[in-house]
């Protein structure tokens, strides 16, 4: 399983007597992939196939995760 980097936008809400509830949202790897995909599809004529673009987006995300170590 790939390292996800944990939540991209973690947060907590205090519900008083009910306690604290955590909201984890998307993980950092997915966030990086989404940003990379934005760049990949922003260039007219650069798309090959949706599947291939998504695969490339995750390759970029994995490289970004590796660079953070």
Backbone as a chain_set.jsonl record, in Angstrom:
{"seq": "XXXXXXXXXXXXXXXXXXXXXXXXXXXXXXXXXXXXXXXXXXXXXXXXXXXXXXXXXXXXXXXXXXXXX", "coords": {"N": [[0.844, -1.188, 0.0], [0.484, 2.233, -0.764], [2.158, 5.03, 0.713], [0.252, 7.532, 2.185], [0.566, 10.027, 3.296], [-1.044, 11.069, 5.203], [-3.856, 13.095, 6.348], [-4.85, 15.741, 4.136], [-6.125, 18.099, 4.785], [-6.583, 18.357, 7.752], [-8.769, 18.614, 10.567], [-10.553, 19.635, 13.524], [-13.525, 19.536, 15.416], [-15.097, 20.84, 18.209], [-17.528, 19.424, 20.072], [-18.68, 20.167, 22.446], [-20.07, 18.726, 25.275], [-20.334, 16.36, 23.975], [-17.885, 15.672, 23.046], [-14.826, 15.627, 21.084], [-14.705, 15.704, 17.617], [-13.055, 14.376, 14.847], [-12.143, 15.408, 11.579], [-10.944, 14.093, 8.751], [-10.743, 14.232, 5.939], [-9.521, 14.285, 2.512], [-6.557, 12.387, 1.654], [-3.062, 13.351, 1.629], [-1.617, 12.402, -0.58], [-3.634, 11.946, -2.515], [-4.479, 14.585, -2.807], [-2.17, 15.788, -3.897], [-2.12, 14.347, -6.317], [-4.5, 15.227, -7.496], [-3.92, 17.926, -7.933], [-1.767, 17.659, -9.702], [-3.082, 16.432, -11.828], [-4.768, 18.486, -12.636], [-2.913, 20.213, -13.836], [-1.975, 18.551, -15.893], [-4.227, 18.231, -17.569], [-4.741, 20.784, -18.301], [-3.37, 21.74, -20.463], [-4.027, 22.3, -23.751], [-4.658, 19.715, -26.067], [-2.864, 17.951, -24.959], [-3.756, 15.715, -23.661], [-3.836, 12.205, -23.451], [-5.243, 9.75, -22.777], [-7.902, 9.448, -20.454], [-7.469, 7.57, -18.428], [-4.675, 7.166, -18.639], [-3.743, 9.755, -18.072], [-4.564, 10.017, -15.4], [-3.028, 7.997, -14.238], [-0.472, 9.097, -14.666], [-0.755, 11.38, -13.091], [-0.788, 10.281, -10.52], [1.769, 9.223, -10.503], [3.272, 11.563, -10.446], [2.34, 12.503, -7.979], [3.311, 10.499, -6.265], [6.052, 10.95, -6.58], [6.219, 13.479, -5.435], [5.524, 12.815, -2.828], [7.706, 11.211, -2.155], [9.765, 13.102, -2.31], [9.273, 14.549, -0.047], [10.338, 13.16, 2.057]], "CA": [[0.0, 0.0, 0.0], [1.245, 3.477, -0.877], [2.096, 6.001, 1.8], [-0.697, 8.576, 1.792], [0.946, 11.311, 3.845], [-2.029, 11.53, 6.171], [-4.876, 13.989, 5.816], [-4.398, 16.986, 3.518], [-6.765, 19.22, 5.477], [-7.157, 17.859, 8.997], [-9.435, 19.587, 11.414], [-11.332, 19.084, 14.624], [-14.61, 20.351, 15.923], [-15.453, 20.522, 19.588], [-18.977, 19.324, 20.21], [-19.022, 20.354, 23.854], [-20.124, 17.521, 26.093], [-20.275, 15.184, 23.101], [-16.483, 15.376, 22.779], [-14.187, 16.191, 19.903], [-14.83, 14.872, 16.423], [-12.023, 14.697, 13.865], [-12.471, 15.319, 10.159], [-9.658, 13.878, 8.108], [-10.773, 14.65, 4.543], [-8.697, 13.507, 1.583], [-5.168, 12.294, 2.084], [-2.14, 14.246, 0.939], [-1.27, 11.824, -1.887], [-4.739, 12.249, -3.425], [-4.446, 16.021, -3.06], [-1.09, 16.01, -4.862], [-2.539, 13.789, -7.608], [-5.527, 16.112, -8.061], [-3.238, 19.12, -8.439], [-1.002, 17.263, -10.887], [-4.043, 16.178, -12.906], [-5.18, 19.804, -13.127], [-1.882, 20.683, -14.75], [-1.905, 17.674, -17.064], [-5.352, 18.427, -18.491], [-4.878, 22.208, -18.62], [-2.675, 22.04, -21.713], [-4.823, 21.793, -24.868], [-4.039, 18.727, -26.947], [-1.868, 17.123, -24.283], [-4.358, 14.508, -23.095], [-3.755, 10.968, -24.221], [-6.489, 9.123, -22.36], [-8.183, 9.8, -19.058], [-6.787, 6.596, -17.581], [-3.241, 7.437, -18.652], [-3.51, 11.015, -17.358], [-4.7, 9.74, -13.967], [-1.84, 7.244, -13.844], [0.626, 10.059, -14.596], [-0.983, 12.253, -11.941], [-0.339, 9.571, -9.321], [3.23, 9.132, -10.558], [3.741, 12.852, -9.926], [2.028, 12.538, -6.545], [4.264, 9.627, -5.567], [7.339, 11.653, -6.585], [6.125, 14.542, -4.438], [5.568, 12.174, -1.515], [9.094, 10.791, -1.96], [10.574, 14.312, -2.08], [9.007, 15.061, 1.303], [11.033, 12.35, 3.081]], "C": [[0.884, 1.245, 0.0], [1.09, 4.31, 0.387], [1.205, 7.147, 1.352], [-0.332, 9.95, 2.314], [-0.022, 11.844, 4.894], [-3.003, 12.504, 5.543], [-4.286, 15.279, 5.249], [-4.932, 18.205, 4.268], [-7.392, 18.746, 6.785], [-7.821, 18.977, 9.779], [-10.182, 18.893, 12.529], [-12.413, 20.073, 15.003], [-14.925, 19.895, 17.329], [-16.967, 20.55, 19.69], [-19.392, 19.393, 21.678], [-18.971, 19.051, 24.625], [-20.03, 16.253, 25.255], [-18.834, 14.806, 22.771], [-15.987, 16.033, 21.508], [-14.309, 15.203, 18.76], [-13.77, 15.323, 15.43], [-12.568, 14.534, 12.461], [-11.156, 15.22, 9.424], [-9.639, 14.309, 6.655], [-9.902, 13.773, 3.658], [-7.271, 13.439, 2.09], [-4.276, 13.124, 1.162], [-1.767, 13.716, -0.446], [-2.366, 12.11, -2.915], [-4.775, 13.734, -3.777], [-3.368, 16.359, -4.09], [-1.489, 15.519, -6.252], [-3.577, 14.694, -8.275], [-4.894, 17.367, -8.644], [-2.44, 18.804, -9.694], [-1.934, 17.045, -12.071], [-4.564, 17.489, -13.484], [-4.186, 20.324, -14.153], [-1.824, 19.858, -16.022], [-3.023, 17.957, -18.065], [-5.535, 19.887, -18.897], [-4.259, 22.577, -19.962], [-3.469, 21.454, -22.875], [-4.03, 20.823, -25.744], [-3.046, 17.801, -26.271], [-2.436, 15.815, -23.744], [-4.178, 13.322, -24.036], [-5.029, 10.178, -23.993], [-6.695, 9.489, -20.896], [-7.413, 8.862, -18.133], [-5.287, 6.889, -17.51], [-2.913, 8.732, -17.914], [-3.595, 10.813, -15.846], [-3.481, 8.967, -13.461], [-0.628, 8.168, -13.718], [0.476, 10.978, -13.391], [-0.502, 11.578, -10.661], [1.169, 9.336, -9.336], [3.845, 10.435, -10.043], [3.509, 12.937, -8.422], [3.012, 11.685, -5.757], [5.651, 10.265, -5.517], [7.338, 12.779, -5.557], [6.182, 13.972, -3.028], [7.001, 11.755, -1.186], [9.992, 11.99, -1.637], [10.387, 14.872, -0.677], [9.773, 14.321, 2.384], [12.342, 12.98, 3.489]], "O": [[1.906, 1.294, 0.685], [0.046, 4.301, 1.039], [1.383, 7.679, 0.257], [-0.861, 10.95, 1.829], [0.162, 12.945, 5.412], [-2.977, 12.715, 4.33], [-3.344, 15.841, 5.809], [-4.251, 19.226, 4.365], [-8.617, 18.738, 6.91], [-7.458, 20.146, 9.649], [-10.412, 17.685, 12.473], [-12.232, 21.287, 14.918], [-15.009, 18.697, 17.602], [-17.604, 21.57, 19.426], [-20.352, 18.742, 22.09], [-17.954, 18.358, 24.628], [-19.684, 15.19, 25.77], [-18.593, 13.712, 22.26], [-16.657, 16.89, 20.932], [-14.048, 14.011, 18.921], [-13.605, 16.521, 15.197], [-13.359, 13.63, 12.19], [-10.343, 16.143, 9.461], [-8.587, 14.725, 6.17], [-9.583, 12.641, 4.022], [-6.822, 14.299, 2.848], [-4.68, 13.538, 0.075], [-1.617, 14.498, -1.385], [-2.07, 12.475, -4.053], [-5.068, 14.097, -4.916], [-3.61, 17.114, -5.032], [-1.228, 16.191, -7.249], [-3.532, 14.9, -9.488], [-5.281, 17.821, -9.721], [-2.434, 19.589, -10.643], [-1.611, 17.43, -13.194], [-4.778, 17.592, -14.692], [-4.574, 20.817, -15.212], [-1.643, 20.404, -17.11], [-2.795, 17.928, -19.274], [-6.38, 20.199, -19.736], [-4.589, 23.616, -20.534], [-3.58, 20.233, -22.984], [-2.884, 21.086, -26.109], [-2.444, 16.952, -26.929], [-1.68, 14.904, -23.408], [-4.348, 13.433, -25.25], [-5.808, 9.965, -24.922], [-5.737, 9.805, -20.191], [-6.783, 9.304, -17.172], [-4.701, 6.861, -16.428], [-1.909, 8.8, -17.205], [-2.793, 11.372, -15.097], [-2.964, 9.253, -12.38], [0.154, 8.041, -12.776], [1.464, 11.318, -12.741], [0.118, 12.22, -9.813], [1.786, 9.258, -8.273], [4.823, 10.412, -9.295], [4.379, 13.389, -7.679], [3.492, 12.099, -4.702], [6.353, 10.135, -4.514], [8.342, 13.008, -4.883], [6.802, 14.555, -2.139], [7.453, 11.929, -0.055], [10.875, 11.896, -0.785], [11.251, 15.591, -0.175], [9.855, 14.799, 3.516], [13.051, 12.436, 4.335]]}, "num_chains": 1, "name": "protein.A"}
